[in-house]
């Protein structure tokens, strides 16, 4: 039997705030264990949480970026469970009335646009981190109370590659919007995978298996591929799938049972009694809307349409926002957007990487790139000369035309001078000249090289080629 997979993802990302969700402790990575803690985030008796307004704003902004609805009423709830990393024995989260609902993400996957619907994006607090050593374990509560956004998708994903592309698109949106830095190495993004298989064409969902706490997107892809194969092999062999929660072992490349449905937690949700419900005003929402940014996919489409550059170039500018902004300023008023893009991507990007400088530390402005392209396109200097000008711009700044003049890089376009050099090259090299006359087209490159050598690289190579052909073939 042929099967298809049905996949939904629950993506958790830490919000980009300076302090925690309900207290003033620092939201930072790398501090000594249990130093960014206080009675509130440790759940001491009698303490009262106070919501972080920036976290509330970033949650609603995420909703706008994910095309979600923003309800007029939301609230916090207590999710009760007992585990070493939950210092209060409950987690403050949003259950039945989240801050955002029913949205979608459009993204590229396998050369086409896919859409995954978003069920909700709700706000909660992160838990602590268990550290396991050879003979003991320890809990670091620095992470406990950090603002955490859980973005829940509908089961619209049909393959591991599509899941991987969705996660990367979601990550790019969150970074673009300033919602989160999404640093995987710092644990800022984690993911739970809900997956089932069913006969192809069927409408009824199969038995759902959840894979918990994935911390790399590549791991998600590998885990899905393994789990789909495992489920199909189980069904084909006459076995029965059990609704359960499994963990992914990245070293062995397999999923393992954590708990079955019968042992699943009853979280006993109830409204958080220490926090008022959220009723956003129109003024508050309008202020947040002013922070909506152009999303990566829309940016890519616009770059391709407005500047007529290849998709590959547009992807570079989408992936590097400052570089893309520099390009947009450089290309303004240019008649050769593709050439401007080439100089920014191939030259500027490489020099920046080698120097470890940032765009805002450059000694020249975007208009200098546009002027350089115009000088090259006019035939005043060669591409090789352009490389020298660009290097000088990067090292010392200045004006492209002044650099051309000071370095004597102007090309020779005078037909009389070029004709003399070409005649000398033909007379001094009768063999290659005859080869060209006899139809060996490549032989002309040798003669062009001789002309360029005689002119010390200043002869216009295009006109040199045309002149040689005219002299040799009449």
N, C-alpha and C positions, 0 to 999 in steps of 0.2 A: 504494500500500500504506500502511496505517496503522501507525505505529511507536510504541513506548514507550521511554522512557529509563530506564536503570538507573544509579544514582549511589551512590558511596561516598565518604566524606570522611576525610581524615587531618588532624586538627586539632592544631596545636602550640601549647602555652601555657607561658609562663614562670611558674615557681612563685614564690610570695610568701615568699622567704627573704631574709635580710640578707646572706648570703655565697653564693659560688658553689658548684657541686656538689661539687667535689673539692679545694677549697683555701679559704683564708680571705679571698680578695679580695672587695671589696664588690660586691653585686648591686644596682647602681643605674643609673638612666638619666640621661644628660646630662653625665657627667663628660668632661673633656678626653680626646681620643683616646689610647688606650694608656697610661692612668694606673692603671686598676684591673686590673693584670696582675702575674703573678709567675712564677717558673720552672715551677711546676706547671701553670698554665693555658696557659702558652706551650709546654709540652711539651719542656722542656729535658732532656737526657740525665741519667739517674740519679734523677729525682724520683719520688715515690710519691704517688698520689692517696689521699685519705681521704674516704669518703662523708659527705655532709651529712645528718645524721639527720632534721632537720626536713623535708628534701625527700623522704626515704623515708616519713616519716609522712604527708605531704600526698599522696603518690602512693597509699598505701593508703586514706586517707580519700576520695580521689576515687573509688577503686574501690567503696567502700561507697555513696557518693552516686549512682553510676551502676549500682547493683545488680549489681556484678561479683563474681566469685569471687576470693578471695585465696589463691593457691597457697602451699603449705608450703615451696616451694623456688623461688628466683629467682636470676638471676645477671646480671652485666654482660659485655658482649662488645665487641670492637673491630670497628668498621666502617671498612674501609680504603678511602680514596680521596684523590686529590690535587687540591686546589683552593686558591686563594689564601687563603680564609677559614678553612681548617682547618690550624692552625699545627702540629699533630702529625702531619699526614698520615693521621690516623685519628680517629674519633669514638667515645667511650665511650657505648654504648647498651645496650639489652636486645634480644636476638634471639629465641631459641627458648624462653627461660624468663622471661617478663616478670612484673612484680610484680602485675598484675591481668589477668583474662581474663573473657570471656563475660558481658557485662552488657547493659543497655538504657537508653534514655532515652524517657520518655513526654512528649509536648508537644502544644500546640495548633497546628493548621494548618488554615486554611479551615474554621473553626468545628467541628472534630472533633478527637478525640484520636488522634494517630499514635504509633507506636512504631518506633524505629530501634535495632537491636541493635548492641551494642558488641563488637567482636572482642577488643580489648585496650586497655589504657592503660599504656604502658611509659615508663620513665624514661631520660633521656639528658642529654647536655650540649649546649648551644647552640654555634653556631659564631660566628666573627667577622663583621664587616660590611664589605663592599666599598663604597667610596665612589669614584664615577667623576666626574672633572672634565674640563675642556675638553681638556687635553693630557696628563693623567696620571691614575692611579688610586692609591688608598691603602687600606690595610686597618686597621680599628680592632678590636683584640682585646679591648676591654672586655667585649663580650658573650660572648666565648668562655669556655665553662665554666659559664655560667648554667644552673641546673636547668631542664630542659625536659621537659614531659610530652606525649607523642604519643598522642592518642586516636583509634583507628582504628575506623571504623564498618563494618558489613556493607553490601552494596549494596542497602539497603532504601529508598532515597530515589528518588522517581519524577518530581520536577519541581524547577525552580529555586526556586520559592516555598517548597516543602517543605524544601529545603536551607537556605534563608535562615532559616526558622522554627526548624529544628533547631539551627543555629549560635547563634542568639540564645538559645534555651532552654539550650543547653550553657554558653554564656557566663554566663547568670544563675545556673546551678547552681554554677559555679566561683567566682563572686563571693560567693554566699550562703555557701558552705562555707569561705571564706577561703583558697581554694587559690591564686587569682591575682587581681590587679586587672584583668586582661584589658583593659588600656588599648591600644586599637588604634593610637593615634597614637604610642605608644612601642614598637610592634612586639612587644607581649607576646602577641599571638595571630596565628598565620598558618595557612594552610590549603592542602592539596593536594587536587585534585578528580580522582576516577577516574570516567570516564563512558563509557557505550556506549549504542547504540540497537539494538533488535531488533524484528521484526514483533510487533505487539500479540498477546498470548496465547501467544507462544513461551516456552519454558523455557530454552533454551540462550542463554548470554550472547553478546553481540556483541563486536566488536573494541574493546578497552579503550584509551582515550586518557587520559593523565594531564596535568592542568594544574597547573603548579608555582607555589608561593610566592605565593598570593593573600593580600593583607594587608587587605582589607576585605570584609565580608559582602555589601555591595551589589555589589562587583566579582565575587564568586562567583556571585551570581544572574545578572548580565549575561553572564558568561563561559559559564555553563551554557546559557543561552538561545541564545547564538551558536553554541556547539559542537554542540548538538542539531540546530539548523537546518543547520549545515555537514555533519554526518554524514548526515543524511537526504537532503540534496540530492546528496551524493556517491553514495549508494546508488541513488537514483532515476534518476540519470544514467548508471547502469551502471558506476560507478567502484568501486574497492576501497579500503576503509579500512585504514590501516596502524597497527599498535600502536606508539605513539610517545609522547614527552613533549613538551608544548607549553607556551608561555608566553602570558600574557594581556597585551595592550597596552591599557591603560585609555583612552589618548588616542584611538586609532583604533577601539576597540571590536571587535577581532578577536583570535583566537588564532594563534600562529605556531609553526612547528616548532622544537624545540630539539635533539632527537636521536631517532633511531628505535630500535626494539628491538635491532637489530643492534649499535648503538653504546651500549647500556645498560651501566651500570657492573657489574662483578663485584666486589662489596664484600669478598669473602674474609673473611667473619665468622669469628672464633675467640674463645674465652673470654678475657676480660681477665685476664692472669696476675697483675696487681698488686692485684686486689680479690677478697676472699672471697665465696662465694655467700651469698645472703640466706635465712635460715631464721627467719621471725618467730615469736616465742613467743606463747602464748595471752595472757599478761599484757600484752605489748606491744600486741597487737591489741585487747584489751578497753579499754585506755587510749585508743586512737585512736577506738574506737566511742563514747566519751563526747563526742566532738566532732561527731558526726553531727547535722545541722540539718534542720529542716523545709524541704522543697524548694519552689520557687516555685509549681508547679502544685498541689501539695497545700495550700499556704497559701491560694491563691486559692479552691479548692474549699471549704476550711474557713470562710473569711470569708463566702462566699455562703451556706453552710448554717447556720452558727452565728448570724450577725448579720442574715441575710435582706436583704443589701444587693445592689444591681445588680452585674453582672460588671464593668462599667466602673469602679465605685468600688473593687472588690476588686483590680483590676489596678493602680490607683494605689498601693494599700498594698503590693502585691507588688513594684512597681518602686521604692518608697521605704520601705525596711525601718524606719528610725527613725520615720517618719510612721505606718506601720502599727502599730508598737508603742505609740505615743502614743494612737492611736485605740482600741486594745484596752483600755488602762487607762481611757480616758475613757468607753467604752461600758459598762464593768462596772457593773451595777446599773441601767442606763438602760432605759426602756421605749420609747425612740424612737431605735434604732440608726441609722436612715437620716438623721435630723436631725443626730445627732452626727457622722456621716460627712460630711455636707454642710458643717458648720462647720469640720471639720478640713481637708477638701480645698479648699473654695472660699475660706475665710477665712485659716486658719492657714498653709496652704501658700503662698498669695499674699504674705502679710505676711513670711514667712520669706525668700522669694525676693527681695523688695524690700529687706529689711534685711541680708541676707547672714548672718543668725544661724543657728545650728543648734538642733535641738530641745532639747539639754541646756543651752542658754543662756536658755531662756524664764524669764520672771518669774512664771509661774503654772504650776500643775500640771494634769494631764489632768482631774482631778475638777471643775475650774472650768468646763470646757466642758459636762460633764454637768449641772452645776447651772444653767448659763445656759439650756440646752435645757429643763430642767424649769420654769424661771421663764417662759420664752416659752410653753411648752405650757399652763401654768396660766392664761394670759391676763393675767398681771400686767404684762407689757410687750409691745410690738409687735416685729416683726422688725426694724424700723428702730431701735427702742430697743436691741434686741439687738446691732445693729452698733456702736452707740456703746459699749456695755458691753465688747464684744470688743476694740475698739480701745484702750480704757482698760486692759483686762487686759494686752494685748500691750505697751503703752507703759510701764505703771507697776506691773503686778501687782495683787494685791488679791483681794477676794471679790465675786462677781457681785451678790449681794444688797446689799452695802454700796454698790457703785457705783450701783445702781439708786436707792437711797435718796438718796445724796449728789447725784445729778444730777437728781433729781425725774422719773425716767423712767416711773414707774408709770402704767399705763393706767387710764382711768376706765371702770369696768364698771357703775357705779350706773345702774339703769334710769331713775330719775327725772331725773338730770342728762342722760343721753343722749336721753331723750324730749324734753326741752326744746330741746336743740340741733337735733334732727331737725325739730321743729315750726317752729322759726325758719327753717331752711333751706327747708322747703316753702313757708312763707308768703312768704319773700323771693324765691322763684324759681318763680312759678306756671307759667311755660312748661314748664320741664323736669318739673315735678310732673305737669302734664297729659299730657306725653309718656309718662311712666311709666304713668299710668292708662289710656292708650290703647294700651298694649302695646309701647311702645318701651323694651325692657329696658335697653339701654345708657345711657339717659338717667339712670338711677339713680346712675351713677358720678359725674356732675357734682354731684349732691346730696351724695353721700358725701364728695366733696372739700370741699364747703362746711362740712360738719360737722367734718371733720378740721382745717380751717383755723380754725374758731371755737374748737376745743378745743386748738389748738396742738399737734396731733398726738397728744394723749393719749387720745382716745376709742378704744375697742376697735372696729376697723373691721368685724369680723365681726358684732358686736352692732348696730353702726350700720346695716349693710345690712339686717339682719333687722327692725330697728325701722322703717326707712323703708318697707320693703315692707308691713309691718303697717299703718302709718298711711295709706299711699296706696291700698292695695287691700283694707283691712279684713280 
